Amino acid sequence: MAIRTLAAATLAAMITIPLASAVAQQVIIEGDGSNACADFLNATKGVPWGQARAMTLRDGRTYWSEAAQYLNWIDGYISGFNVFAVHDPRRGTIHQVTIEQPALDAWVRNYCEAHRTSSVAEAVWSLIKSQAGGNGNGGL
């Protein structure tokens, strides 16, 4: 009886797992990445690609420009993806994303110009898919 139960559970898992992975899941994005591309473009307007700055006041505190905050968020998102890429069992098909800051900034700005209502996270995910071997399905 236990063997039948185990076999039934195994069969159910084999059927359920592919179905679960085929269903698109909502990803919760926190921080600047949840903002619209139009907001990112406003923050980076007039700032040369890859040159968003911070300033340190006499009291020693550092203040980041809004453009720098966005680019720091983008760097963190890509770094998080790279950690995933290293530890994912599909390692052979997913490549880490490496891109210089000016090129990254230019890529996201160009995407955002064409998709102003998309989120910054969507822009970065599109970049990741283009660089990491993604298939366009949102799941690499």
C-alpha positions as CSV (number, residue, x, y, z in Angstrom):
1,M,0.0,0.0,0.0
2,A,2.8,2.4,0.8
3,I,4.4,1.7,-2.6
4,R,1.1,2.7,-4.3
5,T,0.9,5.9,-2.3
6,L,4.5,6.7,-3.1
7,A,4.0,6.0,-6.8
8,A,0.8,8.1,-6.9
9,A,2.6,11.0,-5.1
10,T,5.6,10.7,-7.5
11,L,3.3,10.7,-10.5
12,A,1.4,13.7,-9.2
13,A,4.7,15.6,-8.6
14,M,5.9,14.8,-12.1
15,I,2.7,16.2,-13.6
16,T,2.4,19.2,-11.3
17,I,6.0,20.5,-11.5
18,P,6.0,21.2,-15.2
19,L,2.6,22.8,-15.0
20,A,3.7,25.0,-12.1
21,S,6.8,26.2,-14.0
22,A,4.7,27.0,-17.0
23,V,2.6,29.4,-15.1
24,A,3.9,33.0,-15.0
25,Q,4.5,34.3,-11.5
26,Q,4.2,37.8,-10.3
27,V,7.6,39.1,-9.1
28,I,7.6,41.7,-6.3
29,I,10.0,44.5,-7.1
30,E,11.1,46.8,-4.3
31,G,12.9,50.2,-4.6
32,D,13.7,52.2,-7.6
33,G,13.2,49.3,-10.0
34,S,9.5,49.5,-9.5
35,N,9.4,53.0,-10.9
36,A,8.4,53.8,-14.5
37,C,11.1,54.2,-17.1
38,A,9.8,57.8,-17.6
39,D,10.9,58.5,-14.0
40,F,14.4,57.0,-14.7
41,L,14.7,59.1,-17.8
42,N,13.8,62.3,-15.8
43,A,16.4,61.4,-13.2
44,T,19.1,60.8,-15.7
45,K,18.3,63.7,-18.1
46,G,21.5,65.7,-18.8
47,V,23.7,63.2,-17.0
48,P,26.4,61.7,-19.2
49,W,26.1,57.9,-19.5
50,G,27.6,56.1,-16.6
51,Q,28.6,59.3,-14.8
52,A,25.9,59.7,-12.1
53,R,27.6,61.1,-9.1
54,A,27.5,61.3,-5.4
55,M,28.7,64.2,-3.4
56,T,30.4,64.3,0.0
57,L,29.7,67.3,2.2
58,R,32.1,68.8,4.7
59,D,30.5,66.8,7.5
60,G,31.6,63.6,5.7
61,R,28.2,62.4,4.7
62,T,27.7,61.2,1.2
63,Y,24.6,62.0,-0.8
64,W,23.7,60.2,-4.0
65,S,22.0,61.9,-6.9
66,E,18.7,60.3,-8.0
67,A,20.4,59.1,-11.2
68,A,23.1,57.4,-9.1
69,Q,20.4,55.7,-6.9
70,Y,18.8,54.2,-10.0
71,L,22.1,53.0,-11.3
72,N,23.0,51.5,-7.9
73,W,19.7,49.7,-7.9
74,I,20.3,48.4,-11.4
75,D,23.8,47.2,-10.4
76,G,22.3,45.3,-7.4
77,Y,19.6,43.7,-9.6
78,I,22.3,42.5,-12.1
79,S,24.5,41.3,-9.2
80,G,21.6,39.3,-7.7
81,F,21.0,37.7,-11.1
82,N,24.6,36.8,-11.4
83,V,24.5,35.0,-8.0
84,F,21.5,33.1,-9.3
85,A,23.3,32.3,-12.6
86,V,26.3,30.8,-10.6
87,H,24.1,28.7,-8.3
88,D,21.4,27.6,-10.8
89,P,21.6,24.0,-12.0
90,R,21.2,25.2,-15.6
91,R,24.5,26.9,-15.3
92,G,25.6,25.8,-18.8
93,T,22.8,27.8,-20.5
94,I,22.7,30.9,-18.2
95,H,25.6,33.3,-18.4
96,Q,26.5,36.0,-15.9
97,V,25.9,39.6,-17.1
98,T,29.0,41.8,-17.4
99,I,28.6,45.2,-18.8
100,E,30.5,48.5,-18.3
101,Q,28.6,51.2,-16.5
102,P,28.3,53.7,-19.5
103,A,27.0,50.9,-21.7
104,L,24.6,49.7,-19.1
105,D,23.3,53.2,-18.6
106,A,22.9,53.8,-22.3
107,W,21.2,50.4,-22.8
108,V,18.6,51.0,-20.1
109,R,18.0,54.6,-21.3
110,N,17.4,53.4,-24.9
111,Y,15.0,50.7,-23.7
112,C,13.2,53.3,-21.5
113,E,12.9,55.8,-24.3
114,A,11.0,53.1,-26.3
115,H,9.0,51.8,-23.3
116,R,8.3,54.8,-21.1
117,T,5.5,53.1,-19.1
118,S,7.5,49.9,-18.4
119,S,9.3,49.6,-15.1
120,V,13.0,50.0,-14.6
121,A,13.1,46.4,-13.5
122,E,11.5,45.4,-16.9
123,A,14.2,47.3,-18.7
124,V,17.0,45.6,-16.7
125,W,15.3,42.2,-17.2
126,S,15.3,42.8,-20.9
127,L,19.0,43.6,-20.8
128,I,19.7,40.4,-18.8
129,K,17.8,38.3,-21.2
130,S,19.7,39.7,-24.1
131,Q,23.1,39.2,-22.4
132,A,22.5,36.0,-20.5
133,G,21.1,33.7,-23.1
134,G,17.4,34.3,-22.4
135,N,14.7,32.9,-24.5
136,G,12.2,35.7,-24.0
137,N,9.8,33.7,-21.9
138,G,10.6,35.6,-18.7
139,G,12.2,32.5,-17.2
140,L,15.4,32.5,-19.2
